[in-house]
Amino acid sequence: MKREQIQMLEQRLLKERERAVKALRQLDESVAPQGADGDLTTYPLHLADEGTDTMEQEQSFLLMSKEGRLLIDIDEALRRLYKEPESFGRCINCGQDISIDRLEILPWTQVCVDCQRMAEEAPPQPEPVSGEAA
């Protein structure tokens, strides 16, 4: 990989990291309990309102976990780029170079297109039921 390509990917990773951190902060603030909820009445919430609030909180937590996972992937890519530059851009499954086109789209990816496709096409493995003989 050329030095210019590596620098471009590093800048992209840093920008994506900054965006993910900002998104996590905003989500964290939206999930944090507020002192006053802005209601005009002192009546307790209706069950439907509580359900809506719960659903919105669950969606925020899901988004936080997704952004958190992305942040972990970006940090791992930056770690490889800085500490093990020879491993950056190589598939962790087959060891082949990951195409620059794929890295430009997903600079934090760890697998090539072929390995990703095989992983997506593989049938899911059933989980063993406890107490069942293997």
C-alpha positions as CSV (number, residue, x, y, z in Angstrom):
1,M,0.0,0.0,0.0
2,K,1.3,3.5,-0.9
3,R,2.2,6.0,1.9
4,E,-0.5,8.4,0.6
5,Q,-3.1,5.7,0.8
6,I,-2.1,4.9,4.3
7,Q,-2.2,8.6,5.3
8,M,-5.7,9.0,3.7
9,L,-7.0,5.9,5.6
10,E,-5.5,7.2,8.9
11,Q,-7.2,10.6,8.4
12,R,-10.5,8.8,7.6
13,L,-10.2,6.6,10.7
14,L,-9.5,9.6,12.9
15,K,-12.5,11.5,11.5
16,E,-14.8,8.5,11.9
17,R,-13.5,8.1,15.5
18,E,-14.3,11.7,16.3
19,R,-17.8,11.3,14.8
20,A,-18.5,8.1,16.8
21,V,-17.3,9.7,20.1
22,K,-19.5,12.7,19.4
23,A,-22.5,10.5,18.6
24,L,-22.0,8.5,21.8
25,R,-21.9,11.7,23.9
26,Q,-25.1,12.9,22.3
27,L,-26.8,9.5,22.8
28,D,-25.6,9.4,26.4
29,E,-27.0,12.8,27.1
30,S,-30.4,11.8,25.6
31,V,-30.6,8.7,27.7
32,A,-29.5,10.3,30.9
33,P,-32.5,11.0,33.2
34,Q,-33.7,14.6,33.1
35,G,-34.7,16.5,36.2
36,A,-37.9,18.0,34.9
37,D,-39.8,16.2,32.1
38,G,-41.7,19.2,30.9
39,D,-45.1,17.7,31.7
40,L,-47.9,20.2,32.4
41,T,-49.7,17.9,34.8
42,T,-48.8,15.9,38.0
43,Y,-50.8,12.9,36.9
44,P,-48.8,9.7,36.6
45,L,-47.8,8.6,33.1
46,H,-50.2,6.5,31.1
47,L,-49.0,3.0,30.4
48,A,-48.8,3.7,26.7
49,D,-46.5,6.7,27.5
50,E,-44.3,4.6,29.7
51,G,-44.1,2.0,26.9
52,T,-43.1,4.7,24.4
53,D,-40.5,6.0,26.7
54,T,-39.1,2.5,27.3
55,M,-39.0,1.8,23.6
56,E,-37.1,5.1,22.9
57,Q,-34.6,4.3,25.6
58,E,-34.0,0.8,24.2
59,Q,-33.5,2.3,20.8
60,S,-31.0,4.7,22.2
61,F,-29.1,1.9,24.0
62,L,-29.0,-0.1,20.8
63,L,-27.6,2.9,18.9
64,M,-25.0,3.4,21.7
65,S,-23.9,-0.2,21.5
66,K,-23.6,0.0,17.7
67,E,-21.6,3.2,18.0
68,G,-19.5,1.7,20.8
69,R,-18.7,-1.4,18.7
70,L,-17.7,0.9,15.8
71,L,-15.5,2.9,18.1
72,I,-13.8,-0.3,19.3
73,D,-13.3,-1.4,15.6
74,I,-11.8,2.0,14.7
75,D,-9.5,2.0,17.7
76,E,-8.3,-1.5,16.8
77,A,-7.6,-0.4,13.2
78,L,-5.6,2.6,14.4
79,R,-3.7,0.4,16.8
80,R,-2.8,-2.0,14.0
81,L,-1.9,1.0,11.8
82,Y,0.5,2.5,14.4
83,K,1.9,-0.6,16.1
84,E,1.8,-3.3,13.4
85,P,1.6,-1.4,10.1
86,E,2.5,-4.6,8.2
87,S,-0.8,-6.2,9.4
88,F,-3.0,-3.2,8.5
89,G,-4.9,-3.9,5.3
90,R,-4.4,-7.6,5.5
91,C,-7.3,-10.0,6.1
92,I,-7.1,-11.7,9.5
93,N,-8.6,-14.9,8.1
94,C,-6.7,-15.6,4.9
95,G,-3.8,-13.1,5.1
96,Q,-4.4,-11.6,1.7
97,D,-4.4,-7.9,1.1
98,I,-7.7,-6.2,1.5
99,S,-8.5,-4.1,-1.6
100,I,-8.0,-0.4,-1.3
101,D,-11.6,0.1,-2.6
102,R,-12.9,-1.8,0.4
103,L,-10.6,0.0,2.8
104,E,-11.7,3.4,1.5
105,I,-15.3,2.4,2.3
106,L,-14.6,0.6,5.6
107,P,-11.1,1.5,6.8
108,W,-11.6,-0.4,10.0
109,T,-12.4,-3.7,8.3
110,Q,-10.3,-6.7,9.2
111,V,-11.4,-9.1,6.5
112,C,-11.4,-9.2,2.7
113,V,-14.5,-9.3,0.6
114,D,-14.2,-13.1,0.0
115,C,-13.9,-13.9,3.7
116,Q,-16.8,-11.5,4.5
117,R,-18.9,-13.2,1.9
118,M,-18.1,-16.7,3.2
119,A,-18.9,-15.6,6.8
120,E,-22.3,-14.1,5.7
121,E,-23.2,-17.2,3.6
122,A,-22.2,-19.7,6.3
123,P,-25.3,-21.3,7.9
124,P,-25.8,-20.3,11.5
125,Q,-24.6,-22.9,14.0
126,P,-27.3,-24.0,16.4
127,E,-26.6,-23.4,20.1
128,P,-26.5,-26.6,22.2
129,V,-29.4,-26.9,24.6
130,S,-28.3,-27.3,28.2
131,G,-28.5,-30.9,29.4
132,E,-28.4,-32.2,25.9
133,A,-25.6,-34.7,25.0
134,A,-23.3,-33.6,22.3
